[in-house]
Amino acid sequence: MNFFNVDSQIEITAFDMVFINQVFHAAKNSSTWNPEISLTEYLKIVPVFLLSDNSMQKFDYVIRKSEDPDRNPSTEYLGFYKRLTDITESIPYIPAIFICPERIWKSINKPFNKNKINYQELLTKVIIHEFAHAKMDTGRNDKFPDYSEEFYRYVEEPLANWFVLKYLYHYGNGHFFNVAKEFINSQPDEYKKGVDLFENSIPDNCWKNWLELKKTEINKKDKVDYMNGIKSKAFKDFTESFKKLCSVPK
């Protein structure tokens, strides 16, 4: 994994790296691990840039620009995946992850998080989440979804948190898994639904079907039906709506 500190006052330490790598390697070496959901290949090719809070504000979109003092922030407030399409015209895009250690530190010190998830754990959670976005990227500039659209957020954000819980479950299903799950349950709704996907054991190939679906022009009716399904009081199980959308490539 390649970290580059742009202007953060908090460095990634050797101890941080040991912990992060330990999580990835422990999951990979689990006897029940499915290599199809592995993020390992992306760790070597997608750089991670560390930004200060001030620099992060330049990238803050409407969906992640503010914090709710009574709940945990969206993961994209702490870090985000982006294609750097404006750097060079010779390369179609350069995938990159940006993380703000200061915001992560601030989040763990919220009153309801104290003595729960720690800095290294939340840092690792954010890293897994953002590398999951990299894995689900089509690699095509003409098919890069507009994540300001609610539909995309309600599919990809829970999936990215599903990746987090899959990794932490195979890491040992212990303290880290439990505090990360608790953290996710206090995130905005589209992130929180990642717990539903995990607990209802969606097939491991759902992410791949979603990736294929993103390469197409998604039917407007499918989007409307999906959003109505997950928000309807009569539709109790978000997972069923999700599985219907991502059951097979469209």
N, C-alpha and C positions, 0 to 999 in steps of 0.2 A: 504494500500500500504506500502510495506516494503523497506525502503531506507537504504543502508549501504555505508558509506563513506570510500573508500579505501585510496585515497590520494589526493582528490580534495581540493583545497583551498576555494572552495565555497560550503557552506552547503545548504541543503534544509531547509528553515526556516518554522516556523509555518504559516507565511503568505502565503508562497508558497503552503503549503499543503492545506490550506483553499481554495485557488483559484483552485487548481487542482481538489479537491473533489467537489467543487461547480459545475465545468463544467460537471463532470461525473454524479452527482446527478440531475442536471437540465435537462440534456438530457434524463436520465432514467425516469424522472417524466413528460416529455412532453406527451401530449395526443396522438401525432402521432408517438411516438417512437416505433420501432420494436424491441422487446426484443431479437430477433434472432441475432442481430448484436451487442448486448451488450458485453462489455469487462470486466464487473464487476467481474465475477468469477475468472478472471486471476489476478486481482489486489492483491488478497490475497495469491496466490500461486507462483507467479513469482517474485523473488526479483529484486530490482534495485540497481546496484552498481555504485557509483560515482567515476569516474577516472579523474586524471589530464591529461593535454594535452600530457605530456611525456608518461604516461602509455597507453593512447589511441593509440599512434603511434606504439606500439607493436602489436596491432590488426589491423592496417590499411591495408586493402587489396588494390589491384590495383584499384578497383572501387570507393574507397572513400579516397584514400591516399593524394589527392592534392586538393587545393582550386583554383577556378577561381576568381580572384579579381573583375570581372565584373558581377558576378551572385552569387546567394545564393548556399551554398554547398548542396550536397546530405544529406538527413536525416541521413544516415549511417555514415557520417563524424562526426555528433554530438552525435549519440548514435546508438546502434545496439543490435539486439537480437541474442543470441547464446546458443547452448546447451553445457554444460560443461561436455563433455563425459569423460574427463580424470581425474575427481576428484575421482570417486569410481567405482569399477567394480560391486558392488552389486545393483546399481541403473542404469537402462539403459541410462538415461540421466538426467541432471538437467537443466531445462530451466532458463535463466537469461537474464536480460537487463543491458546494460552498457551505461552510459550517461556521457558526459563531459560538466559540467557547464561552464568551461572556454571557450570552443569553442562556446557554445551558446551565452555567453556574447560577445565574439568577433564578432559573426555574426550580432548581433543586432546593433553593432556600425559601420558597413559598411556604407559609405556615403549614399547609396540609401535606407538603412533601417532606418536611423535616423528619429525619430518622427513617426515611423510606428509601426511595431510589437515590443513589449517590451519583457523583459527577461522572466517574468512569462508566457506570452503567447507562446513564442517560446519553452520554457521548456515543457509546457503542450502539445503543438503540437507534439514534439518529443516523449513524453511519450505515447500519444495515438497511434502514428504511430508504435512504437515498440511493444506495446501490441497487436496491430492488427496482427503483424507478429507472435506473440505467439499464437493467436487464429487460425491462418492459418497453424500452424505447424501440421504435420501428427502425431507427437509423435513417429515416427519410425525412428531409426537410418539409416535403409537401404533405407529410402525414404526422406532423407534430401537433398533438391536440392542444386546443385552447383550454388550459386548466382553470381559466376564470369561469368557464361553463360548469355549472353545478353537476351535470351528468358525469363528466369525466372525473371530477373530484370524488363522487360517490362510488365510482368503480375502482379507480387506481389507488386512492389513499387507504381504503380498507385492505386492499390487496398488499400494499407495501407494509402495512402493520401486520398482516398475516405472515409475511416473510419473517418479520421480527420475531413473532411468537413461535414460528416453526424452528428458527435457529435456537432460540432460548430454551425451547422444550427439549431439543436434542443436546443442548449444552448441559442439561441435567434436571430440568423441570424443578428447580429449587427456588431459592430466595430471589435470584435475578429474574427468573421467569415471572414470579408472583408480583414483584414490585413494578416490573415493566407492564404487566397486564393491568395492574391498578392505575398506573400512570395513563395508559391508553384509555381506560374507562372514564377518565376525567378530561379527555381531549374533546375537541369539537366533534359533532355527531358523525361526520363522514370518516373520521379517524377511528372513533370508538367502535364503529361497525366491524373493524378488523377482528375484534374479539369474537363477534358473532360468527364470522367466517371460520375462525380457528375452532371454536367450540362445536360448531356443526360439521366439522371435518369435510370441508369442500375438497373435491378431487385435486390432486397436485397439479393437474394439467390446466386448471382454470386460468392461471396467469398466461399460459401459452395461447389458449383460445382467445383471451382478451387481446394479446399482442396481434394475433392474426385479424381480429375484428377491427382493430385500430387502423389497419392497412386499407380498410375499405371505407366507403361512404356509408356511415352508420345511418340506418333508416330513422327518420325523425319520429315515426310512430313507436319504434323500439325504445327510443330515448324517453318519450313521454310515458309509455307503459311502465318502463323501469322506474322512473321517478315517482309515478303515481303508486306503483306497487310498494316501494320501500317506505313511503310516507303515509300510506293509507292506514287508518286505525284498524280496518278490517283485515289487512294483510299483516299478520303478526310476525311472520318470519322473513326478515330481510334476506336471509341466505337463500331461500327458494327463488326469490326474484333475481338474485345475483346468479345463481346456478342456471336459471333459465336463459339469461342473457349470454353467459359464457359457457354454455353446455357444449356447443360445437362451433367451430369457425363458421362465420356467416359467408 
